[in-house]
Amino acid sequence: MANEKSRVILRGVNDETLRERVRECMEFCDWRSPVAVGSSVVVKPNLCTAVPEKWEMSNTDPRICHAVCELLLERAAKVYVVESDGLRQTAWEAFEVSGYNKLKELGVELVNLTEAEQVEVDVPPAGKVRLPKLMLQGHTFITLPVLKTHALTYFTGSIKNQWGCVPQYDRILLHQYLNPMLAELHGIFNPQISIMDGIIAMEGRGPANGKPRRMDIILAGRDNVAVDATGMRLASLEVERCKHLLLTAEKGLGTWRDSEITVDGDFAAHAAHFEPAILDKAIAAMDYMSRYRWFVKYMLEKNFVFYPIRAAVQLLRRVGVVEGG
């Protein structure tokens, strides 16, 4: 129906209840509807770092992915858990440090999308972009983002998680198209269910360098835009500031308006006030320069160049020279 509201489920979790709460969220999303008997399912967690001291606050809790995959295998014949390489780590390293290798015991296949077969797809406004063939074969797609702030996109959740489905390790070169591309990618990949990890969320300079914020919650829904908008409101963030979310909604792929979303759960009990990410001059400059291949190759990719510059910027932030520090 045209006036039917999007539904989002919000549940508190602890170590004892996590598995059952994940199942409750999946049932709420009527997961059997998009998952045919004997079908294949692609699951995309957010595994943006392989740094041991950062993964718990940056990456999707492996227990959530395990519970999702365990349930899916009651019906599906094959489950793929996917991630792409980044500038400073491979997907394999991120899988290992985050405890995802244990999923193999279920019969789940871990896939490094950077190494998988790719095809060229027109993704406006970037033009032709190579995307994983696996993601384009009509499998049911479930996204498992983390509730985090983001220095460039203000918030990273269900929609932003698909950036990790772009297989080129230096996809930072495409950042100049980031917000409209995210909306386009959402339409291409079409994730049917989102389960957002808010057990340890992140505030401040996300998506990997912010502050951990324990919330002990999960959110889920079939409308990924509504899940993101609810997560933002739960963290007292301004939904209107998240450009890629509004662009995705404008394409008719979900709703962000509070009046069009029904939340099943105790919103007030879990509400928090997050420190937003600040797009300071250093981040803005790096984002602008990242459109140039030479800058990415010789400045960002080279650890012996990048890390001393990052240390200097951090020092300037501490003394207040870089705005927003």
C-alpha positions as CSV (number, residue, x, y, z in Angstrom):
1,M,0.0,0.0,0.0
2,A,1.2,3.5,-0.8
3,N,0.7,4.8,2.8
4,E,2.3,1.7,4.5
5,K,5.1,2.7,6.8
6,S,8.6,1.1,6.7
7,R,9.2,-1.1,9.7
8,V,12.4,-1.2,11.7
9,I,13.1,-3.5,14.6
10,L,15.3,-2.4,17.5
11,R,16.5,-4.8,20.2
12,G,18.9,-4.7,23.1
13,V,21.4,-7.6,23.2
14,N,23.9,-9.2,25.5
15,D,26.2,-12.2,25.1
16,E,23.4,-14.7,26.1
17,T,20.6,-13.2,23.9
18,L,22.5,-12.2,20.8
19,R,21.8,-15.3,18.7
20,E,18.1,-15.3,19.5
21,R,17.8,-11.5,18.9
22,V,19.4,-11.9,15.5
23,R,16.9,-14.6,14.7
24,E,14.1,-12.4,15.9
25,C,15.3,-9.6,13.6
26,M,15.4,-12.0,10.7
27,E,11.9,-13.3,11.4
28,F,10.7,-9.6,11.6
29,C,12.2,-9.1,8.1
30,D,10.4,-12.2,6.8
31,W,13.7,-13.6,5.7
32,R,12.3,-16.6,4.0
33,S,10.5,-14.5,1.4
34,P,13.6,-13.4,-0.5
35,V,15.5,-16.7,0.3
36,A,14.2,-19.5,-1.8
37,V,14.9,-23.1,-0.8
38,G,18.2,-24.2,-2.4
39,S,19.2,-20.7,-3.3
40,S,22.4,-18.8,-2.8
41,V,22.8,-15.8,-0.5
42,V,25.5,-13.1,-0.4
43,V,26.2,-11.5,3.0
44,K,28.3,-8.3,3.3
45,P,29.6,-7.4,6.7
46,N,31.5,-4.2,7.3
47,L,35.2,-5.2,7.6
48,C,37.0,-1.9,7.1
49,T,40.1,-2.6,9.1
50,A,42.6,-5.4,9.9
51,V,44.2,-3.5,12.7
52,P,43.9,-5.7,15.8
53,E,43.2,-2.9,18.3
54,K,40.5,-1.3,16.1
55,W,38.5,-4.1,14.6
56,E,36.0,-4.5,17.4
57,M,34.8,-1.0,17.2
58,S,35.1,-0.8,13.4
59,N,33.9,-4.1,12.0
60,T,30.7,-6.1,12.2
61,D,30.7,-8.4,15.2
62,P,31.3,-11.9,13.8
63,R,28.7,-13.4,16.1
64,I,26.0,-11.5,14.2
65,C,27.2,-12.8,10.9
66,H,27.5,-16.3,12.3
67,A,23.9,-16.2,13.6
68,V,22.6,-14.9,10.3
69,C,24.5,-17.5,8.2
70,E,23.4,-20.3,10.6
71,L,19.8,-19.4,10.0
72,L,20.2,-18.9,6.3
73,L,21.7,-22.4,5.9
74,E,18.4,-23.9,7.2
75,R,17.0,-22.9,3.8
76,A,19.7,-21.8,1.4
77,A,22.1,-24.1,-0.3
78,K,25.1,-21.7,-0.4
79,V,26.1,-18.6,1.6
80,Y,28.9,-16.3,0.6
81,V,30.4,-13.8,3.0
82,V,32.1,-11.1,1.0
83,E,34.5,-8.2,1.4
84,S,37.0,-6.3,-0.8
85,D,40.7,-5.3,-0.3
86,G,41.5,-1.9,1.0
87,L,44.5,0.3,0.6
88,R,46.2,-1.1,3.7
89,Q,44.8,-4.6,4.1
90,T,43.4,-7.4,2.1
91,A,40.0,-8.9,2.7
92,W,41.7,-12.1,3.9
93,E,43.5,-10.1,6.6
94,A,40.2,-8.4,7.7
95,F,38.4,-11.8,7.8
96,E,41.2,-13.3,9.9
97,V,41.6,-10.5,12.5
98,S,37.8,-10.2,12.9
99,G,37.3,-13.9,13.6
100,Y,35.4,-14.6,10.4
101,N,37.4,-17.7,9.4
102,K,35.3,-19.7,11.9
103,L,32.4,-19.3,9.5
104,K,34.0,-21.9,7.3
105,E,32.9,-24.5,9.9
106,L,29.3,-23.8,8.9
107,G,30.1,-24.4,5.2
108,V,30.1,-20.7,4.4
109,E,32.4,-19.5,1.7
110,L,34.5,-16.4,2.4
111,V,35.0,-14.4,-0.8
112,N,37.6,-11.7,-1.5
113,L,35.7,-9.6,-4.1
114,T,38.9,-8.0,-5.3
115,E,40.1,-11.4,-6.5
116,A,36.7,-12.6,-7.8
117,E,35.5,-12.4,-11.4
118,Q,34.4,-8.9,-12.4
119,V,32.4,-7.2,-15.2
120,E,32.1,-3.6,-16.3
121,V,28.9,-1.8,-15.2
122,D,27.7,1.7,-15.9
123,V,27.5,3.5,-12.5
124,P,26.6,7.2,-12.9
125,P,28.3,9.6,-12.5
126,A,31.5,7.6,-12.4
127,G,30.9,5.8,-15.8
128,K,32.2,2.3,-16.3
129,V,33.1,0.6,-13.0
130,R,34.2,-3.0,-12.6
131,L,31.9,-4.8,-10.2
132,P,31.9,-8.4,-8.9
133,K,30.0,-10.8,-11.1
134,L,28.9,-12.6,-7.9
135,M,27.0,-9.5,-6.8
136,L,25.1,-9.3,-10.1
137,Q,23.8,-12.8,-10.4
138,G,20.5,-12.4,-8.6
139,H,21.5,-13.9,-5.3
140,T,19.6,-12.7,-2.2
141,F,21.8,-10.0,-0.7
142,I,21.9,-9.2,3.0
143,T,24.0,-6.3,4.4
144,L,25.4,-6.2,7.9
145,P,26.7,-2.7,8.6
146,V,28.0,-1.1,11.8
147,L,26.4,2.0,13.3
148,K,29.1,4.6,12.9
149,T,29.8,8.2,12.1
150,H,31.9,9.0,9.0
151,A,34.1,11.9,8.4
152,L,33.2,12.1,4.7
153,T,29.6,10.9,4.5
154,Y,28.5,11.9,8.1
155,F,27.1,8.4,8.7
156,T,28.0,5.0,7.5
157,G,25.4,2.2,7.7
158,S,23.5,0.0,5.3
159,I,23.9,2.2,2.2
160,K,27.6,3.0,2.7
161,N,28.4,-0.6,3.4
162,Q,28.0,-1.4,-0.3
163,W,31.1,0.7,-1.0
164,G,33.1,-2.3,0.0
165,C,31.4,-4.2,-2.8
166,V,33.4,-2.1,-5.3
167,P,36.4,-4.5,-5.7
168,Q,39.2,-2.2,-6.7
169,Y,41.5,-1.8,-3.7
170,D,42.1,1.9,-4.6
171,R,38.4,2.8,-4.9
172,I,39.3,5.9,-3.0
173,L,39.9,7.3,-6.5
174,L,36.1,7.2,-6.9
175,H,35.5,9.3,-3.8
176,Q,34.8,12.4,-5.9
177,Y,31.5,10.5,-6.9
178,L,30.9,9.0,-3.5
179,N,27.4,10.1,-2.5
180,P,25.7,9.6,-5.9
181,M,27.5,6.4,-6.5
182,L,26.3,5.0,-3.2
183,A,22.7,5.6,-4.3
184,E,23.4,4.0,-7.6
185,L,25.1,1.0,-6.1
186,H,22.2,0.4,-3.7
187,G,19.9,0.1,-6.7
188,I,22.3,-2.2,-8.5
189,F,23.0,-4.6,-5.6
190,N,19.6,-4.3,-4.0
191,P,20.2,-5.6,-0.5
192,Q,16.9,-7.2,0.7
193,I,17.6,-7.1,4.5
194,S,19.8,-5.0,6.7
195,I,20.9,-6.0,10.2
196,M,22.9,-3.1,11.8
197,D,25.4,-3.9,14.5
198,G,25.2,-1.4,17.3
199,I,26.8,-3.5,20.0
200,I,29.9,-1.4,19.8
201,A,29.2,1.6,17.6
202,M,31.5,4.4,16.8
203,E,31.3,8.2,17.2
204,G,33.6,11.0,16.3
205,R,36.2,10.5,13.5
206,G,34.7,7.3,12.0
207,P,34.7,5.0,10.2
208,A,37.9,3.5,11.7
209,N,39.5,6.3,13.8
210,G,36.6,7.4,16.0
211,K,35.7,6.5,19.6
212,P,34.0,3.2,20.5
213,R,30.5,3.6,21.9
214,R,28.9,0.6,23.5
215,M,25.2,0.5,22.8
216,D,24.4,-3.2,22.9
217,I,21.7,-3.0,20.3
218,I,20.9,-4.3,16.8
219,L,18.5,-2.8,14.3
220,A,17.0,-4.5,11.2
221,G,14.6,-4.0,8.4
222,R,13.8,-4.6,4.7
223,D,14.0,-0.8,4.0
224,N,17.8,-0.1,4.3
225,V,17.2,3.7,4.2
226,A,14.8,3.5,7.1
227,V,17.3,1.4,9.1
228,D,20.0,4.0,8.5
229,A,17.7,6.9,9.4
230,T,16.6,5.1,12.6
231,G,20.2,4.4,13.6
232,M,21.1,8.1,13.0
233,R,18.1,9.3,15.1
234,L,19.0,6.9,17.8
235,A,22.5,8.5,17.9
236,S,21.0,12.0,17.8
237,L,22.5,12.6,14.4
238,E,20.9,14.9,11.8
239,V,19.5,12.6,9.0
240,E,19.3,15.5,6.6
241,R,23.1,15.9,6.7
242,C,23.6,12.4,5.2
243,K,23.6,13.1,1.4
244,H,23.9,9.6,0.1
245,L,20.9,8.6,2.3
246,L,18.7,11.3,0.8
247,L,19.9,10.6,-2.7
248,T,19.0,6.9,-2.2
249,A,15.5,7.9,-1.0
250,E,15.0,10.2,-3.9
251,K,15.5,7.2,-6.2
252,G,12.5,5.6,-4.5
253,L,14.7,3.0,-2.8
254,G,13.5,3.7,0.8
255,T,12.3,6.4,3.2
256,W,14.2,8.4,5.8
257,R,11.3,10.5,7.2
258,D,10.4,9.7,10.8
259,S,6.7,10.0,10.0
260,E,7.0,7.2,7.5
261,I,8.9,4.7,9.7
262,T,7.5,2.5,12.5
263,V,10.1,1.3,15.1
264,D,9.4,-1.9,16.9
265,G,11.4,-1.5,20.1
266,D,12.1,0.8,23.0
267,F,13.7,3.7,21.2
268,A,13.9,6.0,24.3
269,A,15.7,3.4,26.4
270,H,18.5,3.0,23.8
271,A,18.8,6.6,22.6
272,A,22.2,8.3,22.9
273,H,24.0,11.5,21.9
274,F,26.9,10.8,19.5
275,E,29.8,13.1,18.8
276,P,29.5,13.6,15.0
277,A,32.5,13.2,12.7
278,I,34.1,16.5,11.6
279,L,35.2,17.1,8.1
280,D,38.3,19.2,8.9
281,K,40.7,20.8,6.5
282,A,43.1,17.8,6.5
283,I,40.4,15.3,5.6
284,A,38.8,17.6,3.1
285,A,42.2,18.1,1.4
286,M,43.0,14.4,1.3
287,D,39.6,13.6,-0.1
288,Y,40.1,16.2,-2.9
289,M,43.5,15.0,-3.8
290,S,42.4,11.3,-3.8
291,R,40.9,11.8,-7.2
292,Y,44.5,11.9,-8.6
293,R,46.1,8.5,-9.1
294,W,49.6,9.7,-8.5
295,F,48.5,11.0,-5.1
296,V,46.9,7.7,-4.1
297,K,49.8,5.6,-5.4
298,Y,52.7,7.6,-4.1
299,M,51.2,9.3,-1.0
300,L,48.4,7.2,0.5
301,E,49.6,3.7,-0.5
302,K,53.1,4.2,0.8
303,N,53.2,3.6,4.5
304,F,56.6,5.3,4.9
305,V,55.0,8.5,3.4
306,F,51.4,8.2,4.8
307,Y,52.1,7.5,8.5
308,P,54.6,10.4,9.1
309,I,52.1,12.8,7.5
310,R,49.2,11.4,9.5
311,A,51.3,11.8,12.7
312,A,52.0,15.4,11.8
313,V,48.3,16.1,11.1
314,Q,47.3,14.5,14.4
315,L,49.7,16.8,16.2
316,L,48.3,19.8,14.5
317,R,44.8,18.7,15.5
318,R,45.9,18.4,19.1
319,V,47.3,22.0,19.2
320,G,44.2,23.3,17.3
321,V,45.9,24.3,14.1
322,V,43.6,22.0,11.9
323,E,40.0,23.0,12.2
324,G,37.7,20.5,13.8
325,G,40.5,18.7,15.6
